[in-house]
Amino acid sequence: MDIVYLESLAYIVDMQQGWYYVENHKQQGPIDLIELTYLFKSRKLPLSTLVWHRSLTDWVSADSREEFNPQPSKTFHAEPTPPTPNAPSARKVPIASVSGHPWRRYFARAIDTALLTPVFSFITGILPVSPTDYRFSMMVISFAILVHAALQSSWGSTPGKAILGYKIRTRTGHKLSFGKAISREARIAWSGLGFGIPLYSIYTLLKAFTDLNNTGETSWDKADDLVVTHR
């Protein structure tokens, strides 16, 4: 009985600290539960804000938690259970980041493109006539819109993102729908990759890199109100 009591007490104490939340697409925290609760009660943060604690397996909206919302919605309710001594920690480090990580995201896209290009050539029988064949690049980018959207909406990631450790989620912490993923990929194709058009693609890559490095978010994620989390 004493062991159960001590475990329960330790759990209660643990839940009072180490909370994180997302504001303006950036991770904030850690802060105490009392302080975070005050931000919601004073309406400085909406209840749709994503929150995270090491007792949770993923980011969740605050309105699904009884700590912040006395009557959480049934759809996203996630009641925590005290960890047992043998249970592994849900997550050691929050997956969101205050940095946009432009190089990590660039190389994740490069990995996806490198994997997708031979698949496209195998399916269509089309090969680039030269290393600078922009027409081939445009076809691969168009093909990638559909493939990446399908992976994002079903698997929740792409190989490059999974390898380099970041996710794209809605503000409620869910995977993107196929329509939302298509919208995001189309914006990336035009505003980030310039559809492979010579010179214009260089401009869009530099602009996207600068925006992400300076503000921590890209125009396409901002337009669709998406949250990028890193581990």
N, C-alpha and C positions, 0 to 999 in steps of 0.2 A: 504493500500500500504506500509506503514511504517513497519507493522508487517511482511509482506512477504519479504521485503528487509532485515530486521533484521534476519529472519529465514534463508534466503539464505546466508547472511554473516556468520552467526554462523556455517552453514553447511560447507562452504568453509574453515573456520578456523579449524573446527574439522577434516577435511580431511587432513590437513597439518601435523598432528601429530598422534602418537599412532599406527604406523604400525609395524607389525611383519613379519618375514620371516623364512623359514626353511633352514638351512645349515648343511650338514652332519648329517641329520636326527634329528637335534636339533633346538628348537625354539630360535630365536634371536630377540632382541628388548625389549621395544619399541624404535623406532627411527622416526625421522621426514621424511616426504615425500621427501624433497629435498635430504636428505642424502641417502635414499633408491634408489631414481632415479639415483643418481650419481653412486651407486654400479652397476647398470645395464648398464648405459652408458659407464662406464669405463671397462665393461666386467669382473668385479670382481665376478659378479653373473650371471648365465645364465638366460634367460628369462623364462625358464621352472621352475624356483624356485617358490615354494608355498608362497603366501603372504596372510595376514589377517589384517582386520581393523574392528572395531566394527560396521561399516555400512554394512558389508558383513554378509551373513548368514552362510558362510562356507569358508574354505581355497580355493583359486583359484590360477592358474598359472599366473605369472606376464604378460605373453604375451597376456592374455585375457583382460588386463586393459590398457586403453588409457593413464593412468598416466605414464606407463613405456614403452608402445609400441604404437606408433602413429597409427599403422594399425593392431589392434588386430584381431586374427583369428575369423572367423564367428562362428566356432563350439562352442567355449567356451566363447564367448563375454558375459559379465555380466555388463551392464551399471547400476551404482548405482542411486538411487533416494533419494532426501533429505528426512529425517525422518519427519513425521508429529508429532505434539505435543502429539497425543493420541496413536501413534504407539509404541509397546513395543520394547525395545532394542533388536537388533538381537542376541547379545551374550555379556555378561558382561565380561567374562574372556576367553582368547584364549584357545583352547582345546589342543594345543601341550604343551610339557613339556621338559625341559632340562634333566630331570631324566628319567631313564629307568623304574622306578617303578617296580622292580622285584617281590616284594611281591604282589602287586595289580594284576599283570599279572598271577602270580602263583595261586592266589585264584580264579581269573576269570576262569582259566582252570579247577580248582578243581570243581567249580560250574557247568561248562558245563559237566564235566565227571559224576558228581553225578546225574545230570538230565538225561544224556544219557544212563547210565548203566541199569536202570530198563526198559527203552524203548527197548534196545537191547535184554534183557532177555525176555521181553514180545513178541517181534517179532520172536525170534529164539527158545525160550523155553530152552535156555542154562543158567545155573546158575553156579556160582563159587563153586568148591568143597571145598574150604577153603579161608580164607582171603588173603592168599599169593599165590593163584592160578595164576601164571604168564601166563599160556596159555589163561585163560579167559581175562586177562588184554590185551593181544596181540589182541584178537578178538575185544574187545571193542575199542581199539585204531584204528584198521583198519576200523571199522564201523564209528568211529568219523571223519576219514579223509573225507569220502563222505558227511556226514551230515553237518559238520562244513563248508566245502567248498560250499555246497548248500546254507547254511544260509548266508555266507559271500558275495556270488555273487548275491544273491537275496535281502536279507534284509539289507545287509551291516554290519552285526554284528552277535554276538551270545548272548544268554542270559547272560552269565557270563561277557562278555565285556560290554554289555549294562548296567548291574547293577553297575559295578565298573567304568564305565565312560571312556572307551578308544575305539579308532577306528583304523582300518588298512586301509590305502588308498594308491593308486599309487602316484607317484610324481606329477601328474597332478590333484590330489585331487579327483579321481574317485574311485568308488567301484571296488573291484577285479573281474576280469572275473572268470568264473568257473575253467578254466585251471590254471590260476595264483593262485587261492585259493587252488586247489588240490596240486599244487607244494609246496605251503607254508605249508600246513597241513602235507604233506608227510615228509618234512624236519623236522618239529617239532616232528613228530612221531619217527624219527630215531635219530636226533641230540639233541632233547630236552627231550623226554620221553624214549629213548632207547628201544622203542617197548615193554616196560614192562619186558625186559630180566633182571633177577636178577643180581645184582652188576653193570652191565653195565648201567642200567637205573639210578642208584644212581650217577654214574660218569657223565652221560650226564646232569642230573638235576643240579648237582653242577657246572659243567662247564658253562652251559647256564646261571645260576644265577650269577656266577662270571663275565662273559662277559657282561651281561646286566647291572650289578651294576657298573662295571668299565668303560664301553665305552658308555652306554646308548642305545645299540642296540644288537640284537641277530644275529647269523650267518644266519638264514633263512630270516630275513627281509633285511639284507645287500645283500644277494645273489640275491634276487628278486627286489632289489632297491625299497623297500616299506617304507612308512612313518607311524609311530605310533604316534597318537595324543591323548593327555589326556585332560580332562576338570577338 
